[in-house]
């Protein structure tokens, strides 16, 4: 695992041949006093190293955790929110819902495998939560089509969208080019790309986001 150099205050990473497998997750909760952390894994068989570990892990199994320093705001202040995500986005969207003020209004469109995958997501805000089911997310998503059927806010708005690469691209184009949303009103990032492992798709996913920033 990477080690912290106490003199330079920087991480020292192992050589390529001995590097561990890395996957990125938004933690669902953390308790520093109890030294506990909650992570939701989307289990899709043994195809991915993280989900395979989660499905077969036992008490005492080791899992290295690295976190970025500092706190990043998940959303911008607004009166209306549009939250869209597949199963991989539930932890971060759940965190946003829990943090939104009572005055906030909007909609959350969430796609999971089936009805038994739906979760209770607590929020003080007036948010309509829509669940849609998709047993084969690798073959496409209904998130974009459902969003396009909604009447969207026209002012004081912010959208957080996280899902598969092609879905993010379609939704970003729809909101930015067809609906005229400004760049600062939207955060859209693909957590995964169908058929490509996270470490191999990261360049494509980041490049697509940079295009929008430009």
Rosetta constraint file for C-alpha pairs under 8 A:
AtomPair CA 1 CA 13 HARMONIC 7.22 0.50
AtomPair CA 1 CA 14 HARMONIC 6.76 0.50
AtomPair CA 1 CA 19 HARMONIC 7.02 0.50
AtomPair CA 1 CA 20 HARMONIC 6.62 0.50
AtomPair CA 1 CA 64 HARMONIC 7.07 0.50
AtomPair CA 2 CA 11 HARMONIC 6.25 0.50
AtomPair CA 2 CA 12 HARMONIC 5.49 0.50
AtomPair CA 2 CA 13 HARMONIC 4.52 0.50
AtomPair CA 2 CA 14 HARMONIC 6.04 0.50
AtomPair CA 3 CA 11 HARMONIC 5.61 0.50
AtomPair CA 3 CA 12 HARMONIC 5.29 0.50
AtomPair CA 3 CA 13 HARMONIC 6.74 0.50
AtomPair CA 4 CA 9 HARMONIC 6.53 0.50
AtomPair CA 4 CA 10 HARMONIC 5.73 0.50
AtomPair CA 4 CA 11 HARMONIC 4.56 0.50
AtomPair CA 4 CA 12 HARMONIC 6.11 0.50
AtomPair CA 5 CA 9 HARMONIC 5.37 0.50
AtomPair CA 5 CA 10 HARMONIC 5.48 0.50
AtomPair CA 5 CA 11 HARMONIC 6.07 0.50
AtomPair CA 5 CA 12 HARMONIC 6.58 0.50
AtomPair CA 6 CA 10 HARMONIC 7.44 0.50
AtomPair CA 13 CA 19 HARMONIC 7.73 0.50
AtomPair CA 14 CA 18 HARMONIC 6.21 0.50
AtomPair CA 14 CA 19 HARMONIC 5.56 0.50
AtomPair CA 15 CA 19 HARMONIC 6.12 0.50
AtomPair CA 21 CA 49 HARMONIC 7.58 0.50
AtomPair CA 22 CA 199 HARMONIC 7.77 0.50
AtomPair CA 23 CA 50 HARMONIC 6.71 0.50
AtomPair CA 23 CA 198 HARMONIC 7.00 0.50
AtomPair CA 23 CA 199 HARMONIC 7.73 0.50
AtomPair CA 25 CA 39 HARMONIC 7.35 0.50
AtomPair CA 26 CA 39 HARMONIC 7.23 0.50
AtomPair CA 26 CA 91 HARMONIC 6.21 0.50
AtomPair CA 26 CA 92 HARMONIC 6.08 0.50
AtomPair CA 27 CA 37 HARMONIC 7.05 0.50
AtomPair CA 27 CA 38 HARMONIC 5.85 0.50
AtomPair CA 27 CA 39 HARMONIC 4.85 0.50
AtomPair CA 27 CA 40 HARMONIC 7.24 0.50
AtomPair CA 27 CA 91 HARMONIC 6.66 0.50
AtomPair CA 27 CA 92 HARMONIC 7.74 0.50
AtomPair CA 28 CA 37 HARMONIC 7.64 0.50
AtomPair CA 28 CA 38 HARMONIC 5.19 0.50
AtomPair CA 28 CA 39 HARMONIC 5.38 0.50
AtomPair CA 28 CA 40 HARMONIC 6.68 0.50
AtomPair CA 28 CA 91 HARMONIC 5.13 0.50
AtomPair CA 28 CA 92 HARMONIC 7.16 0.50
AtomPair CA 28 CA 94 HARMONIC 7.76 0.50
AtomPair CA 28 CA 95 HARMONIC 6.93 0.50
AtomPair CA 29 CA 37 HARMONIC 5.81 0.50
AtomPair CA 29 CA 38 HARMONIC 5.01 0.50
AtomPair CA 29 CA 39 HARMONIC 7.33 0.50
AtomPair CA 30 CA 35 HARMONIC 7.74 0.50
AtomPair CA 30 CA 36 HARMONIC 5.85 0.50
AtomPair CA 30 CA 37 HARMONIC 4.34 0.50
AtomPair CA 30 CA 38 HARMONIC 6.21 0.50
AtomPair CA 31 CA 35 HARMONIC 5.72 0.50
AtomPair CA 31 CA 36 HARMONIC 5.14 0.50
AtomPair CA 31 CA 37 HARMONIC 6.27 0.50
AtomPair CA 32 CA 36 HARMONIC 6.50 0.50
AtomPair CA 39 CA 91 HARMONIC 7.89 0.50
AtomPair CA 40 CA 91 HARMONIC 6.68 0.50
AtomPair CA 41 CA 50 HARMONIC 7.58 0.50
AtomPair CA 41 CA 51 HARMONIC 5.98 0.50
AtomPair CA 41 CA 54 HARMONIC 6.85 0.50
AtomPair CA 41 CA 88 HARMONIC 7.80 0.50
AtomPair CA 42 CA 51 HARMONIC 6.29 0.50
AtomPair CA 42 CA 87 HARMONIC 6.72 0.50
AtomPair CA 42 CA 88 HARMONIC 6.43 0.50
AtomPair CA 43 CA 51 HARMONIC 4.85 0.50
AtomPair CA 43 CA 52 HARMONIC 7.19 0.50
AtomPair CA 43 CA 54 HARMONIC 7.60 0.50
AtomPair CA 43 CA 55 HARMONIC 6.89 0.50
AtomPair CA 44 CA 48 HARMONIC 7.41 0.50
AtomPair CA 44 CA 51 HARMONIC 6.59 0.50
AtomPair CA 44 CA 52 HARMONIC 7.94 0.50
AtomPair CA 45 CA 51 HARMONIC 7.07 0.50
AtomPair CA 45 CA 52 HARMONIC 6.39 0.50
AtomPair CA 46 CA 51 HARMONIC 6.83 0.50
AtomPair CA 46 CA 52 HARMONIC 4.70 0.50
AtomPair CA 47 CA 51 HARMONIC 7.80 0.50
AtomPair CA 47 CA 52 HARMONIC 7.13 0.50
AtomPair CA 48 CA 52 HARMONIC 6.01 0.50
AtomPair CA 48 CA 197 HARMONIC 7.79 0.50
AtomPair CA 49 CA 53 HARMONIC 6.05 0.50
AtomPair CA 50 CA 54 HARMONIC 6.23 0.50
AtomPair CA 51 CA 55 HARMONIC 6.07 0.50
AtomPair CA 52 CA 56 HARMONIC 6.26 0.50
AtomPair CA 53 CA 57 HARMONIC 5.55 0.50
AtomPair CA 57 CA 61 HARMONIC 6.30 0.50
AtomPair CA 74 CA 96 HARMONIC 6.88 0.50
AtomPair CA 75 CA 96 HARMONIC 7.39 0.50
AtomPair CA 75 CA 158 HARMONIC 7.46 0.50
AtomPair CA 75 CA 160 HARMONIC 7.28 0.50
AtomPair CA 76 CA 158 HARMONIC 6.61 0.50
AtomPair CA 76 CA 185 HARMONIC 7.76 0.50
AtomPair CA 77 CA 158 HARMONIC 7.72 0.50
AtomPair CA 78 CA 104 HARMONIC 7.35 0.50
AtomPair CA 78 CA 156 HARMONIC 4.99 0.50
AtomPair CA 78 CA 157 HARMONIC 5.25 0.50
AtomPair CA 78 CA 158 HARMONIC 6.24 0.50
AtomPair CA 79 CA 103 HARMONIC 7.06 0.50
AtomPair CA 79 CA 104 HARMONIC 5.12 0.50
AtomPair CA 79 CA 105 HARMONIC 6.25 0.50
AtomPair CA 79 CA 156 HARMONIC 5.36 0.50
AtomPair CA 79 CA 157 HARMONIC 6.07 0.50
AtomPair CA 80 CA 104 HARMONIC 5.95 0.50
AtomPair CA 80 CA 105 HARMONIC 4.92 0.50
AtomPair CA 80 CA 106 HARMONIC 5.13 0.50
AtomPair CA 80 CA 153 HARMONIC 6.59 0.50
AtomPair CA 80 CA 155 HARMONIC 7.86 0.50
AtomPair CA 80 CA 156 HARMONIC 6.17 0.50
AtomPair CA 80 CA 157 HARMONIC 4.66 0.50
AtomPair CA 80 CA 158 HARMONIC 6.47 0.50
AtomPair CA 81 CA 104 HARMONIC 7.26 0.50
AtomPair CA 81 CA 105 HARMONIC 6.23 0.50
AtomPair CA 81 CA 106 HARMONIC 4.64 0.50
AtomPair CA 81 CA 107 HARMONIC 6.44 0.50
AtomPair CA 81 CA 157 HARMONIC 5.73 0.50
AtomPair CA 81 CA 158 HARMONIC 5.05 0.50
AtomPair CA 81 CA 159 HARMONIC 5.65 0.50
AtomPair CA 81 CA 160 HARMONIC 7.87 0.50
AtomPair CA 82 CA 106 HARMONIC 5.77 0.50
AtomPair CA 82 CA 107 HARMONIC 5.23 0.50
AtomPair CA 82 CA 108 HARMONIC 6.01 0.50
AtomPair CA 82 CA 157 HARMONIC 7.77 0.50
AtomPair CA 82 CA 158 HARMONIC 6.34 0.50
AtomPair CA 82 CA 159 HARMONIC 4.48 0.50
AtomPair CA 82 CA 160 HARMONIC 6.40 0.50
AtomPair CA 83 CA 93 HARMONIC 6.93 0.50
AtomPair CA 83 CA 107 HARMONIC 6.24 0.50
AtomPair CA 83 CA 108 HARMONIC 4.45 0.50
AtomPair CA 83 CA 109 HARMONIC 6.21 0.50
AtomPair CA 83 CA 159 HARMONIC 5.66 0.50
AtomPair CA 83 CA 160 HARMONIC 4.94 0.50
AtomPair CA 83 CA 161 HARMONIC 5.90 0.50
AtomPair CA 84 CA 108 HARMONIC 5.73 0.50
AtomPair CA 84 CA 109 HARMONIC 4.81 0.50
AtomPair CA 84 CA 110 HARMONIC 5.94 0.50
AtomPair CA 84 CA 143 HARMONIC 7.23 0.50
AtomPair CA 84 CA 159 HARMONIC 7.75 0.50
AtomPair CA 84 CA 160 HARMONIC 6.33 0.50
AtomPair CA 84 CA 161 HARMONIC 4.67 0.50
AtomPair CA 84 CA 162 HARMONIC 6.42 0.50
AtomPair CA 84 CA 163 HARMONIC 7.86 0.50
AtomPair CA 85 CA 89 HARMONIC 5.14 0.50
AtomPair CA 85 CA 90 HARMONIC 6.84 0.50
AtomPair CA 85 CA 93 HARMONIC 7.57 0.50
AtomPair CA 85 CA 109 HARMONIC 6.51 0.50
AtomPair CA 85 CA 110 HARMONIC 5.13 0.50
AtomPair CA 85 CA 111 HARMONIC 6.41 0.50
AtomPair CA 85 CA 143 HARMONIC 7.52 0.50
AtomPair CA 85 CA 161 HARMONIC 5.69 0.50
AtomPair CA 85 CA 162 HARMONIC 4.80 0.50
AtomPair CA 85 CA 163 HARMONIC 5.16 0.50
AtomPair CA 86 CA 90 HARMONIC 6.91 0.50
AtomPair CA 86 CA 110 HARMONIC 5.51 0.50
AtomPair CA 86 CA 111 HARMONIC 4.43 0.50
AtomPair CA 86 CA 112 HARMONIC 6.07 0.50
AtomPair CA 86 CA 143 HARMONIC 7.94 0.50
AtomPair CA 86 CA 162 HARMONIC 6.99 0.50
AtomPair CA 86 CA 163 HARMONIC 5.21 0.50
AtomPair CA 86 CA 164 HARMONIC 7.70 0.50
AtomPair CA 87 CA 110 HARMONIC 7.22 0.50
AtomPair CA 87 CA 111 HARMONIC 6.01 0.50
AtomPair CA 87 CA 112 HARMONIC 5.13 0.50
AtomPair CA 87 CA 113 HARMONIC 7.82 0.50
AtomPair CA 87 CA 163 HARMONIC 7.93 0.50
AtomPair CA 88 CA 162 HARMONIC 7.84 0.50
AtomPair CA 88 CA 163 HARMONIC 6.84 0.50
AtomPair CA 88 CA 191 HARMONIC 7.08 0.50
AtomPair CA 89 CA 93 HARMONIC 6.07 0.50
AtomPair CA 89 CA 162 HARMONIC 5.69 0.50
AtomPair CA 89 CA 163 HARMONIC 6.54 0.50
AtomPair CA 89 CA 191 HARMONIC 7.76 0.50
AtomPair CA 90 CA 94 HARMONIC 5.59 0.50
AtomPair CA 90 CA 110 HARMONIC 7.53 0.50
AtomPair CA 91 CA 95 HARMONIC 6.21 0.50
AtomPair CA 92 CA 96 HARMONIC 6.29 0.50
AtomPair CA 93 CA 97 HARMONIC 6.14 0.50
AtomPair CA 93 CA 160 HARMONIC 7.97 0.50
AtomPair CA 94 CA 98 HARMONIC 6.25 0.50
AtomPair CA 94 CA 121 HARMONIC 5.90 0.50
AtomPair CA 94 CA 122 HARMONIC 7.50 0.50
AtomPair CA 95 CA 99 HARMONIC 6.32 0.50
AtomPair CA 96 CA 100 HARMONIC 6.11 0.50
AtomPair CA 97 CA 121 HARMONIC 7.24 0.50
AtomPair CA 97 CA 122 HARMONIC 6.67 0.50
AtomPair CA 97 CA 123 HARMONIC 5.05 0.50
AtomPair CA 97 CA 124 HARMONIC 7.73 0.50
AtomPair CA 97 CA 125 HARMONIC 7.36 0.50
AtomPair CA 98 CA 121 HARMONIC 7.61 0.50
AtomPair CA 98 CA 122 HARMONIC 5.69 0.50
AtomPair CA 98 CA 123 HARMONIC 4.67 0.50
AtomPair CA 98 CA 124 HARMONIC 7.00 0.50
AtomPair CA 99 CA 123 HARMONIC 7.27 0.50
AtomPair CA 100 CA 104 HARMONIC 6.46 0.50
AtomPair CA 100 CA 123 HARMONIC 6.91 0.50
AtomPair CA 100 CA 124 HARMONIC 6.76 0.50
AtomPair CA 100 CA 125 HARMONIC 5.94 0.50
AtomPair CA 101 CA 124 HARMONIC 6.22 0.50
AtomPair CA 101 CA 125 HARMONIC 5.65 0.50
AtomPair CA 102 CA 124 HARMONIC 4.91 0.50
AtomPair CA 102 CA 125 HARMONIC 4.22 0.50
AtomPair CA 102 CA 126 HARMONIC 6.83 0.50
AtomPair CA 103 CA 125 HARMONIC 6.15 0.50
AtomPair CA 103 CA 126 HARMONIC 7.35 0.50
AtomPair CA 104 CA 125 HARMONIC 5.10 0.50
AtomPair CA 104 CA 126 HARMONIC 6.12 0.50
AtomPair CA 104 CA 127 HARMONIC 7.61 0.50
AtomPair CA 105 CA 125 HARMONIC 6.08 0.50
AtomPair CA 105 CA 126 HARMONIC 4.68 0.50
AtomPair CA 105 CA 127 HARMONIC 5.39 0.50
AtomPair CA 106 CA 126 HARMONIC 6.59 0.50
AtomPair CA 106 CA 127 HARMONIC 4.81 0.50
AtomPair CA 106 CA 128 HARMONIC 6.36 0.50
AtomPair CA 107 CA 127 HARMONIC 5.05 0.50
AtomPair CA 107 CA 128 HARMONIC 4.60 0.50
AtomPair CA 107 CA 129 HARMONIC 5.89 0.50
AtomPair CA 107 CA 130 HARMONIC 7.47 0.50
AtomPair CA 108 CA 127 HARMONIC 6.71 0.50
AtomPair CA 108 CA 128 HARMONIC 6.12 0.50
AtomPair CA 108 CA 129 HARMONIC 4.75 0.50
AtomPair CA 108 CA 130 HARMONIC 6.03 0.50
AtomPair CA 109 CA 129 HARMONIC 6.10 0.50
AtomPair CA 109 CA 130 HARMONIC 4.78 0.50
AtomPair CA 109 CA 131 HARMONIC 6.08 0.50
AtomPair CA 109 CA 132 HARMONIC 7.45 0.50
AtomPair CA 109 CA 143 HARMONIC 7.15 0.50
AtomPair CA 109 CA 146 HARMONIC 8.00 0.50
AtomPair CA 109 CA 147 HARMONIC 7.68 0.50
AtomPair CA 110 CA 129 HARMONIC 7.55 0.50
AtomPair CA 110 CA 130 HARMONIC 6.16 0.50
AtomPair CA 110 CA 131 HARMONIC 5.01 0.50
AtomPair CA 110 CA 132 HARMONIC 6.17 0.50
AtomPair CA 110 CA 143 HARMONIC 7.64 0.50
AtomPair CA 111 CA 131 HARMONIC 5.87 0.50
AtomPair CA 111 CA 132 HARMONIC 4.74 0.50
AtomPair CA 111 CA 133 HARMONIC 5.59 0.50
AtomPair CA 111 CA 134 HARMONIC 6.62 0.50
AtomPair CA 111 CA 142 HARMONIC 7.94 0.50
AtomPair CA 111 CA 143 HARMONIC 6.99 0.50
AtomPair CA 112 CA 117 HARMONIC 6.07 0.50
AtomPair CA 112 CA 118 HARMONIC 6.88 0.50
AtomPair CA 112 CA 131 HARMONIC 7.39 0.50
AtomPair CA 112 CA 132 HARMONIC 6.46 0.50
AtomPair CA 112 CA 133 HARMONIC 5.14 0.50
AtomPair CA 112 CA 134 HARMONIC 5.94 0.50
AtomPair CA 112 CA 135 HARMONIC 7.59 0.50
AtomPair CA 113 CA 117 HARMONIC 6.36 0.50
AtomPair CA 113 CA 133 HARMONIC 5.26 0.50
AtomPair CA 113 CA 134 HARMONIC 4.79 0.50
AtomPair CA 113 CA 135 HARMONIC 4.49 0.50
AtomPair CA 113 CA 136 HARMONIC 7.35 0.50
AtomPair CA 113 CA 137 HARMONIC 7.71 0.50
AtomPair CA 114 CA 118 HARMONIC 7.28 0.50
AtomPair CA 114 CA 132 HARMONIC 7.90 0.50
AtomPair CA 114 CA 133 HARMONIC 4.94 0.50
AtomPair CA 114 CA 134 HARMONIC 6.56 0.50
AtomPair CA 114 CA 135 HARMONIC 6.56 0.50
AtomPair CA 115 CA 133 HARMONIC 6.88 0.50
AtomPair CA 118 CA 131 HARMONIC 7.19 0.50
AtomPair CA 123 CA 127 HARMONIC 7.73 0.50
AtomPair CA 132 CA 142 HARMONIC 7.76 0.50
AtomPair CA 132 CA 143 HARMONIC 7.99 0.50
AtomPair CA 134 CA 141 HARMONIC 7.08 0.50
AtomPair CA 134 CA 142 HARMONIC 7.86 0.50
AtomPair CA 136 CA 140 HARMONIC 7.28 0.50
AtomPair CA 137 CA 141 HARMONIC 5.93 0.50
AtomPair CA 138 CA 194 HARMONIC 5.34 0.50
AtomPair CA 138 CA 195 HARMONIC 7.27 0.50
AtomPair CA 139 CA 194 HARMONIC 7.78 0.50
AtomPair CA 140 CA 167 HARMONIC 7.74 0.50
AtomPair CA 141 CA 167 HARMONIC 6.76 0.50
AtomPair CA 142 CA 146 HARMONIC 6.20 0.50
AtomPair CA 143 CA 147 HARMONIC 6.17 0.50
AtomPair CA 143 CA 167 HARMONIC 7.27 0.50
AtomPair CA 144 CA 148 HARMONIC 6.21 0.50
AtomPair CA 144 CA 167 HARMONIC 6.50 0.50
AtomPair CA 144 CA 170 HARMONIC 6.77 0.50
AtomPair CA 144 CA 171 HARMONIC 5.64 0.50
AtomPair CA 145 CA 149 HARMONIC 6.60 0.50
AtomPair CA 146 CA 150 HARMONIC 6.91 0.50
AtomPair CA 153 CA 157 HARMONIC 6.38 0.50
AtomPair CA 157 CA 185 HARMONIC 6.31 0.50
AtomPair CA 158 CA 184 HARMONIC 8.00 0.50
AtomPair CA 158 CA 185 HARMONIC 4.65 0.50
AtomPair CA 158 CA 186 HARMONIC 5.70 0.50
AtomPair CA 158 CA 187 HARMONIC 8.00 0.50
AtomPair CA 159 CA 185 HARMONIC 6.32 0.50
AtomPair CA 159 CA 186 HARMONIC 4.78 0.50
AtomPair CA 159 CA 187 HARMONIC 6.19 0.50
AtomPair CA 159 CA 188 HARMONIC 7.83 0.50
AtomPair CA 160 CA 186 HARMONIC 6.12 0.50
AtomPair CA 160 CA 187 HARMONIC 4.95 0.50
AtomPair CA 160 CA 188 HARMONIC 5.96 0.50
AtomPair CA 161 CA 168 HARMONIC 7.02 0.50
AtomPair CA 161 CA 186 HARMONIC 7.81 0.50
AtomPair CA 161 CA 187 HARMONIC 6.20 0.50
AtomPair CA 161 CA 188 HARMONIC 4.57 0.50
AtomPair CA 161 CA 189 HARMONIC 6.53 0.50
AtomPair CA 162 CA 168 HARMONIC 6.75 0.50
AtomPair CA 162 CA 188 HARMONIC 5.82 0.50
AtomPair CA 162 CA 189 HARMONIC 5.23 0.50
AtomPair CA 162 CA 190 HARMONIC 5.47 0.50
AtomPair CA 162 CA 191 HARMONIC 6.36 0.50
AtomPair CA 163 CA 167 HARMONIC 6.46 0.50
AtomPair CA 163 CA 168 HARMONIC 6.09 0.50
AtomPair CA 163 CA 189 HARMONIC 7.12 0.50
AtomPair CA 163 CA 190 HARMONIC 5.06 0.50
AtomPair CA 163 CA 191 HARMONIC 5.66 0.50
AtomPair CA 163 CA 192 HARMONIC 6.91 0.50
AtomPair CA 164 CA 168 HARMONIC 6.21 0.50
AtomPair CA 164 CA 190 HARMONIC 5.16 0.50
AtomPair CA 164 CA 191 HARMONIC 6.06 0.50
AtomPair CA 164 CA 192 HARMONIC 5.04 0.50
AtomPair CA 164 CA 193 HARMONIC 5.39 0.50
AtomPair CA 164 CA 194 HARMONIC 6.77 0.50
AtomPair CA 165 CA 169 HARMONIC 6.28 0.50
AtomPair CA 165 CA 189 HARMONIC 7.80 0.50
AtomPair CA 165 CA 190 HARMONIC 4.77 0.50
AtomPair CA 165 CA 191 HARMONIC 7.23 0.50
AtomPair CA 165 CA 192 HARMONIC 6.03 0.50
AtomPair CA 165 CA 193 HARMONIC 4.89 0.50
AtomPair CA 165 CA 194 HARMONIC 7.31 0.50
AtomPair CA 165 CA 205 HARMONIC 6.69 0.50
AtomPair CA 166 CA 170 HARMONIC 6.27 0.50
AtomPair CA 166 CA 193 HARMONIC 7.47 0.50
AtomPair CA 167 CA 171 HARMONIC 6.18 0.50
AtomPair CA 168 CA 172 HARMONIC 5.91 0.50
AtomPair CA 168 CA 188 HARMONIC 6.36 0.50
AtomPair CA 168 CA 189 HARMONIC 6.44 0.50
AtomPair CA 168 CA 190 HARMONIC 5.84 0.50
AtomPair CA 169 CA 173 HARMONIC 6.17 0.50
AtomPair CA 169 CA 208 HARMONIC 7.66 0.50
AtomPair CA 170 CA 174 HARMONIC 6.17 0.50
AtomPair CA 171 CA 175 HARMONIC 6.17 0.50
AtomPair CA 172 CA 176 HARMONIC 5.85 0.50
AtomPair CA 172 CA 177 HARMONIC 7.93 0.50
AtomPair CA 172 CA 188 HARMONIC 6.64 0.50
AtomPair CA 173 CA 177 HARMONIC 5.30 0.50
AtomPair CA 173 CA 178 HARMONIC 6.93 0.50
AtomPair CA 174 CA 178 HARMONIC 4.97 0.50
AtomPair CA 174 CA 179 HARMONIC 6.25 0.50
AtomPair CA 175 CA 179 HARMONIC 4.77 0.50
AtomPair CA 175 CA 180 HARMONIC 6.20 0.50
AtomPair CA 175 CA 181 HARMONIC 5.53 0.50
AtomPair CA 176 CA 180 HARMONIC 4.94 0.50
AtomPair CA 176 CA 181 HARMONIC 4.69 0.50
AtomPair CA 176 CA 182 HARMONIC 6.45 0.50
AtomPair CA 176 CA 183 HARMONIC 7.30 0.50
AtomPair CA 177 CA 181 HARMONIC 7.49 0.50
AtomPair CA 181 CA 185 HARMONIC 6.33 0.50
AtomPair CA 181 CA 186 HARMONIC 7.31 0.50
AtomPair CA 182 CA 186 HARMONIC 7.05 0.50
AtomPair CA 183 CA 187 HARMONIC 7.86 0.50
AtomPair CA 183 CA 212 HARMONIC 7.28 0.50
AtomPair CA 183 CA 213 HARMONIC 6.82 0.50
AtomPair CA 188 CA 209 HARMONIC 7.43 0.50
AtomPair CA 189 CA 205 HARMONIC 7.25 0.50
AtomPair CA 189 CA 206 HARMONIC 7.98 0.50
AtomPair CA 189 CA 209 HARMONIC 6.55 0.50
AtomPair CA 190 CA 205 HARMONIC 6.03 0.50
AtomPair CA 191 CA 198 HARMONIC 7.98 0.50
AtomPair CA 191 CA 205 HARMONIC 7.89 0.50
AtomPair CA 192 CA 196 HARMONIC 7.70 0.50
AtomPair CA 192 CA 197 HARMONIC 7.59 0.50
AtomPair CA 192 CA 198 HARMONIC 6.09 0.50
AtomPair CA 192 CA 201 HARMONIC 7.23 0.50
AtomPair CA 192 CA 205 HARMONIC 7.82 0.50
AtomPair CA 193 CA 197 HARMONIC 7.33 0.50
AtomPair CA 193 CA 198 HARMONIC 7.37 0.50
AtomPair CA 193 CA 201 HARMONIC 6.30 0.50
AtomPair CA 193 CA 205 HARMONIC 7.79 0.50
AtomPair CA 196 CA 200 HARMONIC 6.35 0.50
AtomPair CA 196 CA 201 HARMONIC 5.89 0.50
AtomPair CA 197 CA 201 HARMONIC 6.13 0.50
AtomPair CA 198 CA 202 HARMONIC 5.97 0.50
AtomPair CA 201 CA 205 HARMONIC 6.29 0.50
AtomPair CA 202 CA 206 HARMONIC 6.05 0.50
AtomPair CA 203 CA 207 HARMONIC 5.96 0.50
AtomPair CA 204 CA 208 HARMONIC 6.22 0.50
AtomPair CA 205 CA 209 HARMONIC 6.56 0.50
AtomPair CA 206 CA 210 HARMONIC 6.22 0.50
AtomPair CA 207 CA 211 HARMONIC 6.28 0.50
AtomPair CA 208 CA 212 HARMONIC 6.78 0.50
AtomPair CA 209 CA 213 HARMONIC 6.45 0.50
AtomPair CA 210 CA 214 HARMONIC 6.23 0.50
